[in-house]
Amino acid sequence: MLQFITKLFLERIYYKRKYKKEIYMLLPKIIIGAQWGDEGKGKIVDYLAKGADYIVRFNGGNNAGHTVVYKGEKFPLSLLPSGVLWKKKLLIAQGVVINPKILLAEIEHFTKRGNPPNLTIDPRVNIVMPYHQLLDAATEEAKGAQKVGSLKLGIGYCYEDRNNREGIRFEDFINPKLFKEKLFAIFPQKKKRIEAVFGYKVKMTAPDIYQEYKKYASRLSRYKGDVSSIVAKNINKKKILFEGAHGTFLDANFGTYPYTTAVNTISGSVFSFVGFPPQNLMVYGIVKAYTTRVGGGPFPTELFDETGIQIGDKGVEFGTVSKRRRRCGWLDIPMLKLANELNGFEYLVVTKLDVLTGLKTLKIATHHFLNGKKVSHFPSLLSDVSKLQPHYRTLSGWTQDIANIRRFHDLPENCKKYIKTFESLMGIPIRFISVGPERSALISV
């Protein structure tokens, strides 16, 4: 009887592993940042894009920067999906808002290199206009000490217009008559708001904007296509990779509001932002080997000492788009467990592990104390997050350079212990480990 039970148990494990391997091959994949953005999603999208047919950007605007490094050359991207280097089919879904000037600059960059992007833009995408940027700058300045760290790129105000049904969509933008009609109706309202409320003098005019932006429209019109329909028709036929922008805790609903972006960033938003039925996805949670964030807002594990400065300098922790120095701190397990609750990670990917090389000791926050009481769950109230006192598990660091290591077995013992401790605390398997900026600097676990 015991032998029968043992055999049955082993068979179940075998079939589970076999099934999981098949699922891994067939399910659409989605890349989600598990922290406050800047986790290195671009590199992972670039790596996984090799095996994909379609790469879909589904949220955010040009305030979300990705950097891919190939043969020593940096490719900073803010709107084009990171799979562009593999010459794959690129789709920009309606959940994205685009600054046409920025998008054209990225297209031109790759076209000049002999790699014109194979791009389709959904007609429902909204266009970031100059008055959105003026409103963003005026509002941020008016907040004074209560600033949230906006990049003043107009992304939030473009989403505001979209939600208020005052937005200019891509379909409007590429129709000269309709674009002019909408622009000339909307602009006076925006001008009055900026000047009357914030005291800014608006020098631009609707005719000026129209003359500039109609040129952008004529060059982008060739990329129009129904991304929702393309994805829905191919979701079970082709290998599709969804590229998320920002990070979980910048989500407009579940992030550390109001220190968030204006859009949803968690995995479930992909269905409405692209336009296809809810279904199983292979969700990759991208986690930096430490934690960073840009701008204001609470950060329980933030470092204010030389270690924080060292991590920031070695990790070149400056925003791809903002150029602002990022705040640095230790890994926060309760925070990451909440990210898993919101996204449903199948795998974790750890990036920038090499940055920790040379530190004598490393710390991981296993839980927090709030008003003297132990809490294991990351709070939903911003006021509580601000009061958290982290409790750390301390580990020994390593000194050996790991940038050229490509097998987990070859990593220093303390380095492996750090990864195994993290994996054990999270209860989620780690699929890849990034040990350097290059595309090839990746360990498959």
C-alpha positions in Angstrom: 0.0 0.0 0.0 2.8 2.4 0.9 4.6 1.7 -2.4 1.4 2.4 -4.3 0.9 5.7 -2.5 4.6 6.7 -3.1 4.2 5.8 -6.8 1.0 7.8 -7.1 2.7 10.8 -5.4 5.6 10.7 -7.7 3.4 10.4 -10.8 1.4 13.5 -9.7 4.7 15.5 -9.3 5.8 14.3 -12.8 2.5 15.3 -14.5 2.5 18.6 -12.6 6.0 19.4 -13.8 5.1 18.3 -17.3 1.9 20.3 -17.3 3.7 23.4 -15.9 6.3 23.1 -18.7 3.6 23.0 -21.3 1.8 25.9 -19.7 5.1 27.8 -19.7 5.4 27.4 -23.4 1.8 28.3 -24.3 0.6 31.0 -21.9 0.9 34.6 -22.9 3.6 36.3 -20.7 3.3 39.6 -18.9 6.1 41.6 -17.3 5.2 43.5 -14.1 7.4 45.6 -11.8 7.0 44.4 -8.2 8.2 47.6 -6.6 8.1 51.3 -7.4 9.3 50.9 -11.0 12.8 51.0 -12.4 13.2 47.3 -11.7 14.9 46.5 -15.0 11.8 45.4 -16.9 13.1 46.5 -20.2 16.0 44.0 -20.1 13.7 41.1 -19.3 11.2 42.1 -22.0 14.2 42.2 -24.4 15.4 38.8 -23.3 11.9 37.1 -23.5 11.1 38.9 -26.8 13.4 36.6 -28.7 10.8 33.9 -28.4 7.7 36.0 -28.9 5.7 36.9 -32.0 4.1 40.1 -30.6 5.3 42.5 -27.9 2.5 44.7 -26.5 3.0 47.9 -24.5 -0.3 48.3 -22.5 0.0 51.2 -20.1 1.7 54.4 -19.2 3.4 57.1 -21.3 6.8 58.5 -21.9 7.3 58.9 -18.2 8.2 55.2 -18.1 11.7 54.6 -19.3 13.3 51.3 -20.1 17.0 50.8 -21.0 18.3 47.9 -22.9 22.1 47.4 -23.2 23.4 45.4 -26.2 27.1 45.0 -27.1 27.9 47.9 -24.8 25.4 50.3 -26.4 22.5 51.7 -24.4 19.0 51.9 -25.9 16.8 54.1 -23.8 13.1 53.6 -24.6 10.0 55.3 -23.3 7.2 54.4 -25.7 8.4 51.7 -28.1 8.2 48.2 -26.6 11.6 46.9 -25.6 11.3 44.0 -28.1 12.2 46.5 -30.9 15.8 45.2 -31.0 14.6 41.7 -32.1 12.6 43.2 -35.0 9.4 41.7 -33.6 5.9 42.9 -34.2 5.3 45.8 -31.8 1.8 46.9 -30.6 0.9 50.0 -28.6 -2.5 49.3 -26.9 -5.2 51.9 -26.0 -4.1 52.0 -22.3 -1.0 53.9 -23.4 -0.9 57.7 -24.0 1.7 58.9 -26.5 3.7 62.0 -27.0 4.0 61.9 -30.8 7.3 63.9 -30.8 8.9 61.4 -28.5 7.6 58.4 -30.3 8.8 59.7 -33.7 12.3 60.3 -32.2 12.5 56.7 -31.1 11.2 55.4 -34.4 13.7 57.5 -36.3 16.6 56.3 -34.1 16.0 52.7 -35.0 15.1 53.4 -38.6 18.5 55.1 -39.1 20.1 52.0 -37.7 18.4 49.9 -40.4 15.8 48.6 -38.0 12.5 50.4 -38.8 10.0 49.3 -36.1 7.2 47.0 -37.2 4.7 49.0 -35.2 0.9 49.2 -34.8 -0.8 51.9 -32.7 -4.4 51.4 -31.5 -6.7 54.2 -32.8 -8.1 54.5 -29.2 -4.7 55.7 -27.8 -4.9 59.2 -26.4 -2.4 61.9 -27.4 -0.4 63.9 -24.9 -0.7 67.6 -25.9 1.4 70.6 -25.0 -1.3 72.0 -22.7 -1.2 68.8 -20.7 2.5 69.4 -19.9 1.7 73.1 -19.0 -1.1 71.9 -16.6 1.2 69.3 -15.1 4.0 71.8 -14.4 1.6 74.5 -13.1 -0.1 72.1 -10.7 3.0 70.5 -9.4 4.5 73.9 -8.6 1.3 75.1 -6.9 1.5 72.1 -4.5 4.7 73.5 -2.9 5.8 71.1 -0.2 3.1 68.7 -1.1 4.6 67.9 -4.5 4.2 64.3 -5.5 7.3 64.2 -7.8 5.6 64.5 -11.2 8.0 64.6 -14.2 5.7 67.4 -15.7 5.3 65.4 -18.9 1.6 65.8 -19.0 0.8 62.1 -18.6 -1.7 62.4 -15.8 -3.6 65.3 -17.4 -3.8 63.3 -20.7 -5.4 60.5 -18.7 -7.7 63.1 -17.0 -8.9 64.2 -20.3 -9.4 60.7 -21.5 -11.5 59.9 -18.4 -13.5 63.1 -18.8 -14.1 62.3 -22.5 -12.2 65.4 -23.6 -9.2 63.6 -25.0 -7.8 63.6 -28.5 -7.5 60.1 -29.6 -5.1 58.8 -32.2 -8.0 58.4 -34.7 -8.8 62.1 -34.2 -5.1 63.1 -34.4 -4.6 61.5 -37.8 -7.7 63.1 -39.3 -6.7 66.7 -40.0 -10.2 68.2 -40.1 -11.3 66.4 -36.9 -8.0 67.1 -35.1 -8.3 70.9 -35.8 -11.9 71.0 -34.8 -11.2 69.3 -31.4 -8.0 71.2 -30.7 -9.6 74.6 -31.4 -12.6 73.7 -29.1 -10.5 72.3 -26.2 -7.5 74.7 -26.1 -9.3 77.9 -25.0 -10.6 76.0 -21.9 -7.1 74.7 -21.0 -5.6 78.2 -21.6 -8.1 79.8 -19.3 -7.6 77.2 -16.6 -3.8 77.5 -16.6 -3.9 81.3 -16.6 -6.8 82.0 -14.2 -6.1 79.3 -11.6 -2.3 79.1 -11.7 -1.3 82.5 -13.0 0.8 81.1 -15.8 1.0 83.1 -19.1 0.3 80.7 -22.0 2.2 81.9 -25.0 1.3 79.1 -27.4 -1.8 79.2 -29.5 -4.1 76.6 -31.0 -2.9 77.4 -34.6 0.7 77.0 -33.5 0.0 73.6 -32.0 -2.0 72.5 -35.0 0.8 73.4 -37.4 3.4 71.4 -35.5 1.3 68.4 -34.5 -0.3 67.8 -37.9 3.2 67.1 -39.2 3.6 64.5 -36.5 0.2 63.0 -37.4 1.0 62.6 -41.1 4.1 60.6 -40.2 2.4 58.4 -37.6 -0.8 57.7 -39.5 0.6 54.7 -41.3 0.9 52.8 -37.9 -2.9 52.8 -37.2 -4.4 49.4 -36.5 -6.8 47.7 -34.1 -4.5 46.3 -31.5 -7.4 44.9 -29.4 -8.6 42.8 -32.4 -5.1 41.7 -33.3 -4.4 40.4 -29.8 -7.9 38.8 -29.3 -7.5 36.9 -32.6 -4.0 35.7 -31.8 -4.0 35.2 -28.1 -4.2 31.4 -28.4 -2.3 31.2 -31.7 0.8 33.3 -31.3 3.3 33.9 -28.5 2.4 37.2 -27.0 4.5 39.2 -24.5 2.8 42.1 -22.6 5.2 44.8 -21.4 4.0 46.7 -18.3 5.3 50.2 -17.4 6.1 51.6 -13.9 5.7 49.3 -10.9 3.0 47.8 -8.7 3.3 50.4 -6.0 2.8 53.2 -8.5 -0.6 51.8 -9.4 -3.3 54.5 -9.3 -5.5 52.4 -7.0 -3.3 50.1 -5.0 0.0 52.0 -4.9 1.2 54.5 -2.3 -1.4 57.0 -3.4 -1.1 59.9 -4.1 2.6 59.2 -4.8 1.6 57.1 -7.8 1.2 57.4 -11.5 -2.1 58.2 -13.1 -2.7 54.7 -14.5 -3.1 51.1 -13.4 0.1 49.1 -13.3 -1.0 45.7 -12.0 -1.4 42.6 -14.1 -5.2 42.5 -14.3 -5.3 45.9 -16.0 -3.9 44.4 -19.1 -7.3 43.0 -20.1 -9.1 46.3 -20.2 -6.1 48.3 -21.4 -5.6 46.0 -24.4 -9.1 44.7 -24.9 -9.3 40.9 -24.7 -11.1 38.5 -22.3 -9.6 37.6 -18.9 -7.6 34.4 -18.9 -4.5 32.8 -17.5 -1.3 34.6 -18.0 2.3 33.7 -17.1 3.1 36.7 -14.8 6.7 37.6 -14.2 7.4 39.8 -11.2 10.5 41.9 -11.7 12.3 42.7 -8.5 15.5 44.7 -8.0 17.9 42.9 -5.6 17.3 46.0 -3.4 14.6 48.6 -3.5 14.5 52.1 -5.1 11.9 54.8 -5.7 11.9 58.2 -7.3 10.2 61.3 -5.9 8.2 61.6 -2.7 6.2 59.1 -0.7 6.9 56.7 2.2 9.8 54.2 1.8 10.1 52.0 5.0 13.4 50.4 4.2 15.1 53.5 2.8 18.8 53.9 3.6 20.1 57.3 4.6 23.7 56.3 5.1 26.8 55.6 3.1 25.5 52.1 2.1 22.5 53.8 0.4 24.8 56.2 -1.4 27.1 53.3 -2.4 24.2 51.3 -3.8 22.9 54.3 -5.8 26.3 55.1 -7.2 27.2 51.6 -8.2 23.7 50.8 -9.6 23.7 54.1 -11.5 20.4 54.8 -9.9 19.2 57.8 -11.9 15.9 57.8 -13.8 16.0 56.9 -17.5 13.5 59.7 -18.2 13.7 62.0 -15.1 17.5 61.8 -14.6 16.7 62.2 -10.9 18.6 60.3 -8.3 16.7 57.3 -6.9 16.3 56.7 -3.2 17.7 53.3 -2.3 16.9 50.8 0.5 16.7 47.1 1.4 14.3 44.5 0.1 10.9 44.6 1.8 9.2 41.1 1.9 5.8 42.3 3.1 5.7 44.8 0.4 6.6 42.2 -2.2 4.1 39.7 -0.9 1.4 42.4 -1.4 2.6 42.8 -4.9 2.1 39.1 -5.4 -1.4 39.3 -4.0 -2.2 42.0 -6.5 -0.5 40.4 -9.5 -0.3 36.6 -9.0 3.4 36.1 -9.9 4.3 32.7 -11.3 8.0 33.6 -11.2 10.2 36.3 -9.9 13.1 37.8 -11.8 15.9 39.4 -9.6 17.8 42.2 -11.3 21.0 44.2 -10.4 22.3 41.5 -8.0 25.8 42.6 -9.0 25.3 46.0 -7.5 25.4 44.4 -4.0 28.8 43.0 -4.5 31.3 44.4 -2.0 28.9 45.1 0.8 29.9 43.4 4.0 26.4 42.9 5.2 23.0 42.7 3.5 19.5 43.0 5.0 16.0 41.9 4.1 13.0 43.2 5.9 11.0 40.1 7.0 8.2 42.1 8.7 7.4 45.5 10.2 6.3 47.0 13.5 3.5 49.5 13.5 2.8 51.4 16.7 4.9 48.8 18.5 3.0 45.8 17.2 4.3 43.3 14.7 2.6 43.4 11.3 3.4 41.0 8.4 1.0 42.5 5.9 1.9 45.7 4.1 -0.7 48.3 5.2 -3.3 49.7 2.8 -3.3 53.1 4.6 -0.6 55.5 3.5 -0.5 57.0 7.0 0.4 53.5 8.3 3.1 52.9 5.7 4.8 56.1 6.8 5.0 54.7 10.4 6.4 51.3 9.6 9.6 50.2 11.4 11.2 47.3 9.5 12.6 44.2 11.2 15.6 42.8 9.3 17.3 39.5 8.7 21.0 40.2 8.3 23.1 38.2 5.9 26.8 38.3 5.0 27.8 39.8 1.7 30.4 38.7 -1.0 33.3 40.3 -2.7 33.8 38.2 -5.8 32.7 39.9 -9.1 29.7 38.1 -10.4 29.2 40.0 -13.7 30.6 37.2 -15.9 28.9 34.3 -14.1 26.2 32.5 -16.1 25.4 29.5 -13.8 23.7 29.8 -10.4 26.1 27.0 -9.1 29.1 29.3 -9.8 27.9 32.2 -7.7 29.7 32.9 -4.4 28.1 31.0 -1.5 26.9 34.1 0.3 25.4 35.3 -2.9 23.5 32.0 -3.4 22.4 32.2 0.2 21.0 35.7 -0.3 18.9 34.5 -3.3 17.7 31.3 -1.6 16.7 33.3 1.5 14.8 35.7 -0.6 13.1 32.9 -2.5 12.2 31.1 0.7 10.7 34.1 2.3 8.6 34.9 -0.8 7.6 31.3 -1.5 7.8 32.0 -5.3 10.4 30.5 -7.6 13.1 32.7 -9.0 13.4 32.2 -12.8 16.2 34.6 -13.8 18.9 36.6 -12.1 20.5 39.6 -13.8 24.1 40.1 -12.9 24.9 43.1 -15.2 23.4 45.5 -17.6 24.2 43.6 -20.8 21.5 41.5 -22.4 23.7 38.4 -22.0 24.3 39.0 -18.2 21.5 36.8 -17.1 21.4 33.5 -15.1 18.6 31.1 -15.8 17.7 29.3 -12.6 
